[in-house]
Amino acid sequence: MDWVLLGIPVGIVMLYFGSDWLVDGSKKLALKLGIAPFVVGLTVIAFGSSAPEIITSIVSTKTPGIILGNVIGSNIVNVGVAIGVAAIICPLAAVYKAMKIEIVTMVGTAFLLLALAFTGTIGLPFGIMLIAILIAFVYIVYRTKVNDKEGQKSYASEAEGTGDDTSYPVLIALIAIGLVLLYYGATFFVDGATELAHMIGISDFMVGLIIVAIGTSLPEICICALSAKRGESDLAVSNIVGSNVFNATVVLGTGACLVDIPVASNVLMIHLPVMILLSLMMYAFVYRKNEINRTAGMMFLVVYVAYIAVLACMPSLA
């Protein structure tokens, strides 16, 4: 076995702990500096949960197909697997009124990616536009919820109640170690995944779509499952909605600012439509029922399994 393949499991472990320590250290440092829990939840935790995807984009400039595959695949995994499994464990409360801006933006960015894909290449101008959209999104959410105590809850609850007295040097060290683990974890992971692609003859895009997407989505999957088990269902839904918006904007945007990302025809034929389908399904359940029940969770999971089965049976679509 080629030793570089060990980069896949090693990279996944490093990405998981790197993300966890970066978020934990940044969250506690921000709270010690007197930043409101709502703002910490909206910015630090939201960015931190997408840190593996962002770093993966940065280290994948030599294989740009992985960048697009990772974004689309992560968004599909987030809804199809993370929300699907969490909802099966425990029905997830998701009040449409409280998260209207976020979930509408999630669906909107999914359709925006479809529009950009028709151009054939996602490059620097589109990358800048996507990052600008994310900045505007964060500002709008902040302005909308800053005086709305109920609207702040889904963000603040992840940051409140830490009761931490860790010193500043320790927190800074935790953040630094987290960043180092993320960078090298992403490097090992992408190198291993690329080698695997070459060995079994699949495209870089497919590696990003399935292998890298699942690896970088592990924080979201774990957060959703644990939140559902603990009865904190609003955290599971808000985490995924925010993660999908961040993936479609800042993760893809960062990659596009570094390298031109080609879009193959199969992306338009199956991959983006599946991502949009799952986004619309999630929106429909939140809008109509203010929850994602077990039936919805099973539907999401079935769509994901069917999608992977189609790719396995029809390699030409990969």
Secondary structure in CASP SS format (residue, H / E / C, confidence):
PFRMAT SS
TARGET T0000
AUTHOR 0000-0000-0000
METHOD secondary structure of the structure
MODEL  1
M C 1.00
D C 1.00
W H 1.00
V H 1.00
L H 1.00
L H 1.00
G H 1.00
I H 1.00
P H 1.00
V H 1.00
G H 1.00
I H 1.00
V H 1.00
M H 1.00
L H 1.00
Y H 1.00
F H 1.00
G H 1.00
S H 1.00
D H 1.00
W H 1.00
L H 1.00
V H 1.00
D H 1.00
G H 1.00
S H 1.00
K H 1.00
K H 1.00
L H 1.00
A H 1.00
L H 1.00
K H 1.00
L C 1.00
G C 1.00
I C 1.00
A C 1.00
P H 1.00
F H 1.00
V H 1.00
V H 1.00
G H 1.00
L H 1.00
T H 1.00
V H 1.00
I H 1.00
A H 1.00
F H 1.00
G H 1.00
S H 1.00
S C 1.00
A H 1.00
P H 1.00
E H 1.00
I H 1.00
I H 1.00
T H 1.00
S H 1.00
I H 1.00
V H 1.00
S C 1.00
T C 1.00
K C 1.00
T C 1.00
P H 1.00
G H 1.00
I H 1.00
I H 1.00
L H 1.00
G H 1.00
N H 1.00
V H 1.00
I H 1.00
G H 1.00
S H 1.00
N H 1.00
I H 1.00
V H 1.00
N H 1.00
V H 1.00
G H 1.00
V H 1.00
A H 1.00
I H 1.00
G H 1.00
V H 1.00
A H 1.00
A H 1.00
I H 1.00
I H 1.00
C C 1.00
P C 1.00
L E 1.00
A E 1.00
A C 1.00
V C 1.00
Y H 1.00
K H 1.00
A H 1.00
M H 1.00
K H 1.00
I H 1.00
E H 1.00
I H 1.00
V H 1.00
T H 1.00
M H 1.00
V H 1.00
G H 1.00
T H 1.00
A H 1.00
F H 1.00
L H 1.00
L H 1.00
L H 1.00
A H 1.00
L H 1.00
A H 1.00
F C 1.00
T C 1.00
G C 1.00
T E 1.00
I E 1.00
G C 1.00
L H 1.00
P H 1.00
F H 1.00
G H 1.00
I H 1.00
M H 1.00
L H 1.00
I H 1.00
A H 1.00
I H 1.00
L H 1.00
I H 1.00
A H 1.00
F H 1.00
V H 1.00
Y H 1.00
I H 1.00
V H 1.00
Y H 1.00
R H 1.00
T H 1.00
K H 1.00
V C 1.00
N C 1.00
D C 1.00
K H 1.00
E H 1.00
G H 1.00
Q H 1.00
K H 1.00
S H 1.00
Y H 1.00
A H 1.00
S H 1.00
E H 1.00
A H 1.00
E C 1.00
G C 1.00
T C 1.00
G C 1.00
D C 1.00
D C 1.00
T C 1.00
S C 1.00
Y H 1.00
P H 1.00
V H 1.00
L H 1.00
I H 1.00
A H 1.00
L H 1.00
I H 1.00
A H 1.00
I H 1.00
G H 1.00
L H 1.00
V H 1.00
L H 1.00
L H 1.00
Y H 1.00
Y H 1.00
G H 1.00
A H 1.00
T H 1.00
F H 1.00
F H 1.00
V H 1.00
D H 1.00
G H 1.00
A H 1.00
T H 1.00
E H 1.00
L H 1.00
A H 1.00
H H 1.00
M H 1.00
I H 1.00
G C 1.00
I C 1.00
S C 1.00
D H 1.00
F H 1.00
M H 1.00
V H 1.00
G H 1.00
L H 1.00
I H 1.00
I H 1.00
V H 1.00
A H 1.00
I H 1.00
G H 1.00
T H 1.00
S C 1.00
L H 1.00
P H 1.00
E H 1.00
I H 1.00
C H 1.00
I H 1.00
C H 1.00
A H 1.00
L H 1.00
S H 1.00
A H 1.00
K H 1.00
R C 1.00
G C 1.00
E C 1.00
S H 1.00
D H 1.00
L H 1.00
A H 1.00
V H 1.00
S H 1.00
N H 1.00
I H 1.00
V H 1.00
G H 1.00
S H 1.00
N H 1.00
V H 1.00
F H 1.00
N H 1.00
A H 1.00
T H 1.00
V H 1.00
V H 1.00
L H 1.00
G H 1.00
T H 1.00
G H 1.00
A H 1.00
C H 1.00
L H 1.00
V C 1.00
D C 1.00
I E 1.00
P E 1.00
V C 1.00
A C 1.00
S H 1.00
N H 1.00
V H 1.00
L H 1.00
M H 1.00
I H 1.00
H H 1.00
L H 1.00
P H 1.00
V H 1.00
M H 1.00
I H 1.00
L H 1.00
L H 1.00
S H 1.00
L H 1.00
M H 1.00
M H 1.00
Y H 1.00
A H 1.00
F H 1.00
V H 1.00
Y H 1.00
R H 1.00
K H 1.00
N C 1.00
E E 1.00
I E 1.00
N C 1.00
R H 1.00
T H 1.00
A H 1.00
G H 1.00
M H 1.00
M H 1.00
F H 1.00
L H 1.00
V H 1.00
V H 1.00
Y H 1.00
V H 1.00
A H 1.00
Y H 1.00
I H 1.00
A H 1.00
V H 1.00
L H 1.00
A H 1.00
C H 1.00
M C 1.00
P H 1.00
S H 1.00
L H 1.00
A C 1.00
END
